[in-house]
Amino acid sequence: MEGVIKMSVVITGKFQGDTAKFRQALVERAAEFEKIGQEGRAAGALHHRFAIGDGFVMVIDEWESVEQFQKFMADPELQAFIGSVGGAPVPPEVIVAEAISSSDQF
């Protein structure tokens, strides 16, 4: 459909946990992170990035839809992986917002 703009969603997740263990896993388990990244792209992820704060890991993603993100995150194997790389067994703080364009975007 010409002229129809499909909007994506930006999703941030703040996961409490062991950030030293997470940093170590980024190196030692890089192949697993890459595989999950490929699966995410196949499931509708457009962009993905991590950030580390004091006692938490933040995930900054852009997805085609919130439903695709929710389905991806509900995978029990992914949940187990998150725990094995330092994620605490508490639900993350998740924020979902519609991605918009602006003239100052970069």
Backbone hydrogen bonds, N-H to C=O, Kabsch-Sander energy under -0.5 kcal/mol:
donor,donor_aa,acceptor,acceptor_aa,energy
4,V,1,M,-1.4
5,I,3,G,-0.5
6,K,4,V,-0.6
7,M,5,I,-0.6
9,V,63,W,-2.8
10,V,97,A,-3.2
11,I,61,D,-2.7
12,T,95,I,-2.4
13,G,59,V,-2.2
14,K,93,E,-2.6
15,F,13,G,-0.7
15,F,57,V,-3.2
16,Q,14,K,-0.6
17,G,55,G,-2.0
18,D,86,G,-2.4
19,T,17,G,-1.0
22,F,18,D,-1.9
23,R,19,T,-2.7
24,Q,20,A,-2.2
25,A,21,K,-2.3
26,L,22,F,-2.1
27,V,23,R,-0.9
27,V,24,Q,-0.7
28,E,24,Q,-2.9
29,R,25,A,-2.6
30,A,27,V,-1.0
32,E,29,R,-0.7
33,F,29,R,-1.9
34,E,30,A,-2.5
35,K,31,A,-2.2
36,I,32,E,-2.3
37,G,33,F,-2.3
38,Q,34,E,-2.3
39,E,35,K,-2.3
40,G,36,I,-2.5
41,R,37,G,-2.4
42,A,38,Q,-2.2
43,A,39,E,-1.4
44,G,40,G,-0.7
44,G,41,R,-1.0
45,A,40,G,-2.7
46,L,62,E,-3.8
47,H,62,E,-1.6
49,R,60,I,-1.2
51,A,58,M,-2.0
53,G,56,F,-2.7
55,G,53,G,-1.2
56,F,53,G,-0.7
57,V,15,F,-2.7
58,M,51,A,-3.6
59,V,13,G,-2.7
60,I,49,R,-3.1
61,D,11,I,-2.9
61,D,59,V,-0.6
62,E,47,H,-2.2
63,W,9,V,-2.7
64,E,44,G,-2.1
69,F,65,S,-1.6
70,Q,66,V,-2.7
71,K,67,E,-2.3
72,F,68,Q,-2.3
73,M,69,F,-2.8
74,A,70,Q,-1.4
75,D,72,F,-1.2
79,Q,75,D,-2.2
80,A,76,P,-2.2
81,F,77,E,-2.1
82,I,78,L,-2.6
83,G,79,Q,-1.8
84,S,80,A,-2.1
85,V,81,F,-1.2
85,V,82,I,-0.5
86,G,83,G,-1.2
87,G,82,I,-2.6
88,A,16,Q,-3.3
90,V,88,A,-1.6
93,E,14,K,-2.1
94,V,92,P,-0.7
95,I,12,T,-2.6
97,A,10,V,-2.3
99,A,8,S,-2.6
105,Q,102,S,-1.5
